[in-house]
Amino acid sequence: MPNRESQRTGKWRSVIGELRRRYLDALLSGAEDEAERVVREAIDAGAPETVIDADVIGAAMQIIGDMWESGAITVADEHLATEISVRVLMLQRETFRSARRRAGAPVLLLGIQGEQHTLGLQMAASILMHAGYRVIMLGGDLPLDELPAAIDRHRPAVVGLTATMPSTVEQLTEAIEGVLHHAPGAGVIVGGSGAPDSFPAFAGVVACRHVGDAVELTDGLLHRSALN
């Protein structure tokens, strides 16, 4: 049976030629958004940064250069393609830097004692795992006196709490204090309909108003931790 890594390798190898063609088409039409989309698809398919550089962006730019030399496109066309590729390369570098920074960093997700609504937490877990984080999902209704042991065991870089019910909202401050006491360097994300918009009394604690923001917020907290 092929392992997961070989499956990812097979996936990008099977699509790299098509991605190169689409990237070239995007350059010729001046469509920067499509050029960015193609590179993101290559990344999502598991293609290494060096392969995207050489076999998608570099190969397409070689064709652009040949077309300019033969008179098939103008100098302006070649300059536009170059500028698009420079910006796309910058985007790609940042994407891979973020992935390396995540590199399996542990994120602990839980609903505090009494919290039964964990659908948003499950959605955040899926998004964060896809982004490269190592997610430890403890589910809902975790007693506060069990939180220290969970933190000591898993050593999370970021802890995500959810609070949607009045009883759990009342316990938020105690839960946050418990996290910061046992993991002083960790960041904390609080989501759920009952969470306040901000936490002025705590550094490194942020509110998540939409599950789609989970990766961006986690990245920000991880970056903050690296700077401390």
N, C-alpha and C positions, 0 to 999 in steps of 0.2 A: 504494500500500500504506500503511495507517495505521501511524504510528510507535508506539513503545512507550508514549510519554506519552499519546497520544490513546487508545490502547487502555485504559490505566489510568483515564483520565477517563471513557470510556464505561462502564467496569465499575462505578465508584461511582455514576454517574448512574442506571444501570439498577437499582440495588438500594437507593437511598437511601430511597425511599418505604416499602419493606418493613422496612428497619432502623428507621425512625421508628415504624412501627406496633408492632414488637416491643419497642422501647424504652418506648413508652407502656404496653404490656401489662405490662412488667416493673415499671414504677413503680406501676401500679394494684394489682399483686399483692405489692408490697413485696419483689421479688426483686432484691436488689442484685447478686448474682453474674451474673444474666442481663443486667442493665443494663450491667455492665462488659463482658460478652461481646459484646454488640451493638456497643459503641463500638470494641472491638478489631477486630471484623469490618469496621467502617467504615474504620478505619485501614489494615487489611490490603488493603482494596479500593482504596486510594489516595485516599480522600476527604480534602481539605485540612482543617486544624483549624478554619478559619472555617466551613466547610460543616457539619461535625459539630456545632459549637456552635449554629448557626442552624437547620439543617434537620432535625436529629435531637433533640438535647437541648432546645434552645430551643423548637422547634415542639411537642414533646411537653409541655413545661411550660406552654405557652400553653393547650393543651387541658385540662391539669390545672386551671389557674386558671379556665377557663370552666366546667368541671364543678363546681368548688367553689362558684362564684357561683350556679350554677343549682340547687345543693342535691343534685347527683348523687353527690357524695362528701363526706366529713366534713372538718372542719378537721384532724383527726389524719391522715387520708389525704393531704391536701395537704402537711402538714408532713413526713411520711415521704418523699414524692416529692421534696420540696426537698432534704432531707438526703442522699438517695441521689444526686441529681444533683450536689450540691456535691462529694461524694467522688469521683464518676465524673469530674468536671471536673478535679480534682486529679490523678487517675490519667492522664487524657488529656494534661494539661500536661507531666507528667513523661515520658510516652512520646514526645511530640514533641521535648522538650528532649534526650532521649537520642539520638533520630534526628538532630537537628541537630548534636549533638556528634560523632556518628560521621561523618556527611557525607562518606563516601568515604575515611575515614582508612585508610591502608594497613596491612594485616596480612600479614606474610610467614610462610608455613608450609612446613616442611621436615622430612624425616627425615634425621638426621645420618649421616655416613659409615658404611656397612654396614647401615643400617636398611632392611629390605625390606617391612615391614608398615605400610602407609599407609592402610588402610581408615578408621581412626578420624580420620586427618588429612583425608581426603576428606569425611567426614561433617561435621567441624568447619568446613571450607571452605564447604560448602553452607549451613550454619546462619548463619555469619558474613556471607556475601554476602546472604542473605535479610534480615538485620538492618540492612543498609546499609553494611557495611564493604567496602572495596576489597581483595580478597584476591589475593595473589600466591602461587600454589602452585608450589613448586619440586620437589615430589615427594620420593621417598626417595633414600637413598644419596648425599647431597651431600658431597663431600670438604670437610673442615674448612678447607683452605687456599683454598677458593672462597667461603667464607662472607663474608669482608670485602668482596669485590667486589660480591656480591649486596646486602649492606646499603648500601654506598655508592651503588649504582645506584637502589635502590627506596626508601631512606629510610623504613623502616617505623616506625610508632608502636608496634607490638607485634610480637614474633616468637614463633611457636609452634613448638616442637620436639617430636618424638615419639621415644620410646625404649622398645622392647619386648624387645630382644635383649641378652644380656650384654655383647657387644662394644660396642654403642652406649651402654649405660648407663655403661660405663667412660669414655666420651668426653664425658659430659654437662658436667662441670665445665669442661673446655676449651672446649666449644661456648658455654656461657653466658658465660664470660669473654670470648670473642671477640665475642659480640653486644654486651655492655656496654662493651667497649673502643671499638668502632667506632660504636656508637649509644648514648651514655651516657644519653640521655633515654628510651630505649625500654623498654617492659615486656617480660617474657619469661614465656610460659606453657609448661610442660612436661607433656606427657601421655604416655600409654602405660603398659602394665602394669609396666614396669621403672622408672618414675620414682618417686623418693622422695616421701614425703608433704609434705615442707617443704624449704626451702632457707635455713637460718638464716644462712649466710655471705653471702647476696646480698640486697640491697634491690631490690624491684620484680620479683622472680621468684616465681611461684606455680605450684602443681601443679594439674592438671585431672584429677580422678578420674573424671569422667563427661562425655562429649561434650556433653550437654545444658547443661552449665555454661559452655560456651565464651563465649557472648555476655556473660553476667554478669561473668565474670572479665576479659574484654577491656574491657568498659565500666569496670570498676574501675581497671584499669591506665591506661586513657586519661584518666580523671578525675584520677588521681594525677599523671600527667605534666602535665596542665593546671595543677595547683596548684604545681608546682615552678618 
